[in-house]
Amino acid sequence: MRIYSFCAFLFLAMSIGAFPALSERIENRVAVFSGIDKISGRITTFDVYINETVKFGQLEITPRVCYSRPPSEEPKTTSFLEVDEITLDRRIRRIFTGWMLAQSPGLNAVEHPVNDVWLKGCKQTSDIPPPAGS
């Protein structure tokens, strides 16, 4: 009898919209980041095309994907990226590989002694021309 009660509750909850509908994610061509140079205190916002590597201070940032939701949905913007540090002896060292969430910039921001970087959003186009061959 309990299983029938649970099924009836589940059916009722779904029929009145108690559970949010799953929407398709939007795959974007450009990730938007902000970064701070801790020496000067300057905050910079910059666009990076997917699979393009951009240098910010001693960091090289390469977003692999950038997903968002339609404007009619609750915001949820995520990007999977790789961040390398160029050391003083010119070696490249991976310091971050993972997901960043624009709605929680402190959760997975890249914190570095000189430069910090966090995801601001995703978009389809940029005022900056795409890299050659894109």
C-alpha positions as CSV (number, residue, x, y, z in Angstrom):
1,M,0.0,0.0,0.0
2,R,2.9,2.4,0.7
3,I,4.3,2.0,-2.8
4,Y,1.0,3.1,-4.3
5,S,0.8,6.1,-2.0
6,F,4.4,7.1,-3.0
7,C,3.6,6.6,-6.7
8,A,0.4,8.7,-6.4
9,F,2.4,11.5,-4.6
10,L,5.1,11.4,-7.3
11,F,2.5,11.5,-10.1
12,L,0.8,14.5,-8.4
13,A,4.0,16.3,-7.8
14,M,5.1,15.9,-11.4
15,S,1.7,16.9,-12.8
16,I,1.6,20.2,-10.9
17,G,5.2,21.1,-11.8
18,A,6.9,20.6,-8.4
19,F,10.0,19.4,-10.2
20,P,11.7,21.7,-12.6
21,A,11.9,20.6,-16.2
22,L,15.4,19.7,-17.5
23,S,16.5,22.1,-20.2
24,E,19.1,21.7,-22.8
25,R,22.4,23.4,-22.1
26,I,23.7,25.9,-24.6
27,E,27.2,25.2,-25.8
28,N,29.0,28.5,-26.3
29,R,32.0,29.5,-28.4
30,V,33.4,32.0,-25.9
31,A,34.2,32.0,-22.2
32,V,34.3,35.3,-20.3
33,F,36.8,35.5,-17.5
34,S,37.9,38.2,-15.0
35,G,41.3,38.2,-13.5
36,I,43.1,40.3,-10.9
37,D,46.7,41.3,-10.9
38,K,47.5,41.4,-7.2
39,I,50.5,43.6,-7.7
40,S,48.7,46.5,-9.4
41,G,45.2,45.7,-8.1
42,R,43.8,45.9,-11.6
43,I,40.8,43.7,-12.5
44,T,40.5,42.8,-16.2
45,T,37.7,41.1,-18.0
46,F,38.6,39.1,-21.1
47,D,37.1,36.8,-23.7
48,V,38.7,33.4,-24.6
49,Y,37.4,31.2,-27.5
50,I,36.9,27.6,-26.7
51,N,40.2,25.6,-27.2
52,E,42.2,28.8,-27.5
53,T,45.0,29.6,-25.0
54,V,45.3,33.1,-23.6
55,K,48.0,34.4,-21.4
56,F,47.1,36.4,-18.3
57,G,50.1,37.4,-16.3
58,Q,52.0,34.2,-15.7
59,L,49.0,32.1,-16.4
60,E,47.8,30.4,-19.6
61,I,44.1,29.8,-19.7
62,T,42.5,27.3,-22.1
63,P,38.7,26.7,-21.8
64,R,37.6,23.4,-23.3
65,V,33.8,24.0,-23.1
66,C,31.5,26.7,-21.8
67,Y,27.8,25.8,-21.1
68,S,24.9,28.1,-20.2
69,R,21.1,27.9,-20.0
70,P,18.5,29.8,-22.0
71,P,17.6,33.2,-20.6
72,S,14.2,32.0,-19.5
73,E,15.9,29.5,-17.1
74,E,17.7,29.9,-13.8
75,P,21.3,30.9,-14.6
76,K,23.8,28.1,-14.5
77,T,27.1,28.8,-16.4
78,T,29.9,26.3,-16.3
79,S,33.2,26.0,-18.1
80,F,35.8,23.2,-18.1
81,L,39.3,24.6,-18.4
82,E,43.0,24.1,-17.9
83,V,45.3,26.7,-16.4
84,D,49.1,26.5,-16.6
85,E,51.6,28.6,-14.9
86,I,54.8,29.8,-16.6
87,T,57.5,29.6,-13.9
88,L,60.5,31.9,-13.6
89,D,62.7,29.2,-15.2
90,R,60.3,29.2,-18.2
91,R,58.7,25.8,-17.4
92,I,55.0,25.2,-17.8
93,R,53.3,23.7,-14.9
94,R,49.6,22.7,-14.8
95,I,48.0,24.3,-11.7
96,F,44.3,23.8,-12.4
97,T,42.1,21.4,-14.4
98,G,38.4,21.3,-13.7
99,W,35.1,23.0,-13.8
100,M,34.4,26.6,-12.9
101,L,30.9,27.9,-12.0
102,A,30.1,31.5,-12.8
103,Q,27.4,31.7,-10.1
104,S,30.0,30.6,-7.4
105,P,33.2,32.3,-8.4
106,G,34.9,31.6,-5.1
107,L,34.2,27.9,-5.3
108,N,36.7,27.0,-8.0
109,A,38.5,30.2,-8.9
110,V,42.2,29.9,-9.7
111,E,44.1,31.5,-6.8
112,H,47.7,32.2,-7.6
113,P,50.3,34.3,-5.7
114,V,50.2,37.1,-8.4
115,N,47.1,36.5,-10.6
116,D,43.6,35.1,-9.8
117,V,41.1,34.1,-12.5
118,W,37.4,33.3,-12.3
119,L,34.6,32.6,-14.8
120,K,32.1,35.4,-15.4
121,G,30.0,33.9,-18.2
122,C,29.7,32.4,-21.7
123,K,28.6,33.8,-25.0
124,Q,28.4,32.9,-28.6
125,T,30.3,35.9,-30.1
126,S,33.0,38.3,-29.1
127,D,34.3,41.7,-30.3
128,I,37.7,40.0,-30.5
129,P,38.2,38.1,-33.7
130,P,38.5,34.3,-33.4
131,P,41.9,32.6,-33.7
132,A,43.1,31.7,-37.2
133,G,41.6,28.3,-38.3
134,S,38.5,28.6,-36.2
